[in-house]
Amino acid sequence: MYLVLWACSVFLFAVAYFFLSYVPGHGITEVTATTDAWSRFLTALYFSTITGATVGYGDILPLGFSRALAALEGIVSFVLLAMFVSRVAARHQDIAIDDIHALSRDSLFNNFRHGLFIARKDLDAIVRKVDEEGALTERDWKNVRTAFRQMHMQVRHVPKLYATHQGATVDEDHEQLVLDSVERSLRRARETIELLESRGMSCRTEEKCMAELAALVHTAHHSFVTLFSTAYNAENNEAFAEMLVRLNELRVYV
């Protein structure tokens, strides 16, 4: 756009120089010396171009009012070219910022899924301990609470995953991974609680454990039910519904 404006200004100033060449004492030296009208205009266009490009070879000299006109063209052209360069630089900067934002969001997604994966592995270790020894130590119960806390912390970061940048939204594939990770984590928490209760080791008797579980359920409800009511992709309806089932199953124990 700015280049078009610059080209238009060069052409308009060339027209002005052309007509001034017919005014004694106010034209361009080489333009005034040319008798053919077409050659006179081309010479005026050449002078306007080198003036507009801020080159100023000095091979053609303006006289009288043409000098003021040439100075004005130089200023106008300088401003337009500066705006053009700044616009190009800003566009490249926007692209770079978008790339950085995409990388940052991918990192958030990876950390989110990895954190839930670690929590599920901790609960798997508890299940193996129960199967092998039939009892849990205080340290084991602490590991259960830590796993619930880890899930709680990761689910709390869900709104950050949906933080937009210049209108960007979470794509269907990333959202599918989020829902799948949360669904599996909630299911693993429920299965662990059911196993412990079947072996006479109810979480209900562990106050700190129940507090972590309640925090997880509350945050999951807020992060997904509240946020996803307007934010999630319609293509993930089935995955979202399945995640809600797991959440409701876990709410029974709170």
C-alpha positions in Angstrom: 0.0 0.0 0.0 2.8 2.5 1.0 4.7 1.6 -2.2 1.6 2.4 -4.2 1.2 5.7 -2.5 4.9 6.4 -3.1 4.6 5.6 -6.8 1.5 7.8 -7.1 3.3 10.7 -5.4 6.3 10.3 -7.7 3.9 10.4 -10.7 2.0 13.5 -9.4 5.2 15.4 -8.7 6.4 14.5 -12.2 3.3 16.0 -13.6 3.8 19.1 -11.6 7.5 19.4 -12.7 6.3 18.9 -16.3 3.9 21.9 -16.2 6.3 24.0 -14.3 8.8 23.5 -17.1 6.6 25.9 -19.1 6.9 28.6 -16.5 10.0 30.7 -17.1 12.5 30.5 -14.1 10.5 27.8 -12.2 11.2 24.6 -14.1 13.8 21.8 -14.1 16.9 22.6 -16.1 17.0 19.5 -18.3 13.2 19.4 -18.5 13.0 23.0 -19.7 15.8 22.4 -22.3 13.8 19.5 -23.9 11.4 20.6 -26.7 9.5 17.3 -27.3 6.6 17.1 -24.8 6.9 13.3 -24.3 10.7 13.5 -23.7 10.1 16.5 -21.4 7.6 14.4 -19.3 9.9 11.4 -19.1 12.7 13.6 -18.0 10.4 15.1 -15.3 9.5 11.6 -14.3 13.1 10.6 -14.0 13.9 13.6 -11.8 10.8 12.9 -9.7 11.9 9.2 -9.3 15.4 9.9 -8.1 14.1 12.7 -5.8 11.4 10.4 -4.4 14.0 7.6 -3.9 16.0 10.1 -1.9 19.0 9.4 -4.2 19.5 12.9 -5.6 22.2 12.4 -8.3 22.4 16.2 -8.9 22.6 15.8 -12.7 19.3 17.8 -13.0 18.7 21.0 -11.0 15.4 22.5 -10.1 14.9 26.2 -10.3 12.5 28.6 -8.7 9.3 27.1 -7.2 10.5 23.6 -8.4 13.2 23.7 -5.7 10.5 23.9 -3.0 8.5 21.2 -4.7 11.5 18.9 -4.9 12.2 19.4 -1.2 8.5 18.6 -0.4 8.7 15.5 -2.5 11.8 14.3 -0.7 10.1 14.7 2.7 6.9 13.0 1.6 8.8 10.1 0.0 11.0 9.7 3.0 8.0 9.4 5.3 6.2 6.9 2.9 9.3 4.7 2.5 9.9 4.7 6.3 6.3 3.7 6.9 6.7 0.9 4.3 9.9 -0.4 6.0 8.3 -0.3 9.5 5.2 -2.1 8.2 7.3 -4.9 6.7 9.3 -5.2 9.9 6.1 -5.3 12.0 4.7 -8.0 9.9 7.8 -10.2 10.3 7.7 -9.4 14.0 4.1 -10.6 14.2 5.0 -13.8 12.5 7.8 -14.4 14.9 5.6 -13.7 17.9 3.0 -16.2 16.6 5.7 -18.8 16.2 6.9 -18.2 19.7 3.4 -18.4 21.0 2.8 -21.7 19.2 5.9 -23.2 20.6 5.0 -22.0 24.1 1.5 -23.5 23.9 2.9 -26.8 22.6 5.3 -26.8 25.6 2.3 -26.2 27.9 0.4 -29.1 26.3 3.4 -31.5 26.6 4.0 -30.5 30.3 0.3 -30.9 31.0 0.1 -34.4 29.6 3.4 -35.4 31.1 2.3 -34.2 34.6 -0.9 -36.3 34.4 1.1 -39.3 33.1 3.4 -39.1 36.2 0.4 -39.0 38.5 -1.1 -42.1 36.9 2.2 -43.9 37.2 2.2 -43.1 40.9 -1.3 -44.5 41.4 -0.2 -47.6 39.4 2.6 -48.1 41.9 0.0 -47.9 44.7 -2.2 -50.5 43.0 0.8 -52.9 42.7 1.7 -52.3 46.3 -1.8 -53.2 47.4 -1.9 -56.3 45.2 1.5 -57.5 46.5 1.4 -56.6 50.2 -2.3 -55.9 50.9 -1.6 -52.9 53.0 -0.3 -49.3 52.7 2.1 -47.4 54.9 1.9 -43.8 55.8 4.4 -43.1 53.1 2.1 -44.8 50.5 -0.9 -42.7 51.6 1.3 -39.7 51.1 2.1 -40.9 47.6 -1.7 -41.2 46.9 -2.2 -37.6 48.1 0.7 -36.4 46.0 -0.8 -38.1 42.9 -4.1 -36.4 43.5 -2.4 -33.1 44.1 -0.4 -33.5 40.9 -3.6 -34.1 38.9 -5.2 -31.1 40.6 -2.3 -28.8 39.7 -2.3 -29.9 36.1 -6.1 -29.6 35.7 -5.8 -26.1 37.2 -3.7 -25.1 34.2 -6.3 -25.9 31.6 -7.5 -22.3 31.2 -3.9 -21.4 30.3 -4.0 -23.9 27.5 -7.0 -22.0 26.1 -5.5 -18.5 26.5 -5.8 -17.0 23.1 -3.3 -14.9 21.1 -4.7 -12.6 18.4 -7.8 -14.7 18.0 -6.0 -18.1 18.0 -7.9 -21.0 19.4 -7.0 -24.5 20.6 -7.2 -26.9 17.6 -9.2 -30.1 17.7 -6.3 -32.5 18.0 -4.7 -30.7 20.9 -8.0 -30.6 22.7 -8.6 -34.3 22.0 -5.3 -35.0 23.8 -6.2 -32.9 26.8 -9.6 -34.6 27.2 -8.1 -38.0 26.8 -5.3 -37.4 29.4 -7.8 -36.0 31.9 -10.3 -38.8 31.3 -7.7 -41.5 31.8 -6.4 -39.7 34.9 -9.8 -39.4 36.5 -10.6 -43.0 35.7 -7.3 -44.1 37.2 -8.1 -42.2 40.4 -11.5 -43.8 40.6 -10.2 -47.3 40.0 -7.5 -46.8 42.7 -10.1 -45.6 45.2 -12.4 -48.5 44.4 -9.5 -51.0 44.9 -8.5 -49.5 48.2 -12.1 -49.6 49.5 -12.5 -53.2 48.3 -9.4 -54.0 50.4 -10.7 -52.2 53.5 -8.5 -49.1 53.0 -11.0 -46.3 52.3 -9.8 -42.9 51.4 -12.7 -41.5 53.4 -10.7 -42.2 56.5 -7.8 -40.2 55.3 -8.7 -36.5 55.7 -5.8 -35.1 53.7 -6.4 -37.5 50.9 -10.0 -36.5 50.7 -9.1 -32.9 50.7 -6.8 -33.4 47.7 -9.5 -35.4 45.9 -12.1 -32.7 46.6 -9.8 -30.1 45.2 -9.2 -32.1 42.1 -12.9 -32.7 41.5 -13.8 -29.0 42.1 -11.0 -27.7 39.8 -11.8 -30.2 37.1 -15.4 -29.1 37.2 -14.5 -25.5 37.0 -11.9 -25.9 34.3 -13.9 -28.1 32.0 -17.6 -27.7 32.7 -17.4 -23.9 33.0 -14.7 -23.3 30.4 -15.8 -25.9 27.8 -19.4 -24.8 27.9 -18.3 -22.1 25.4 -14.7 -22.9 24.4 -14.4 -26.5 23.3 -14.6 -27.8 19.7 -17.9 -29.4 18.7 -15.9 -32.3 17.1 -14.9 -33.4 20.5 -18.4 -33.8 21.9 -17.9 -37.6 22.5 -14.6 -37.2 24.3 -15.9 -34.3 26.4 -19.0 -36.4 27.4 -16.8 -39.3 28.4 -14.6 -37.1 30.5 -17.7 -35.8 32.3 -18.8 -39.3 33.1 -15.4 -40.0 34.7 -15.7 -36.7 36.6 -19.2 -37.5 37.9 -18.0 -41.0 39.0 -15.3 -39.4 41.0 -17.6 -36.8 42.6 -19.4 -39.6 44.4 -16.4 -40.1 46.7 -16.2 -36.4 47.6 
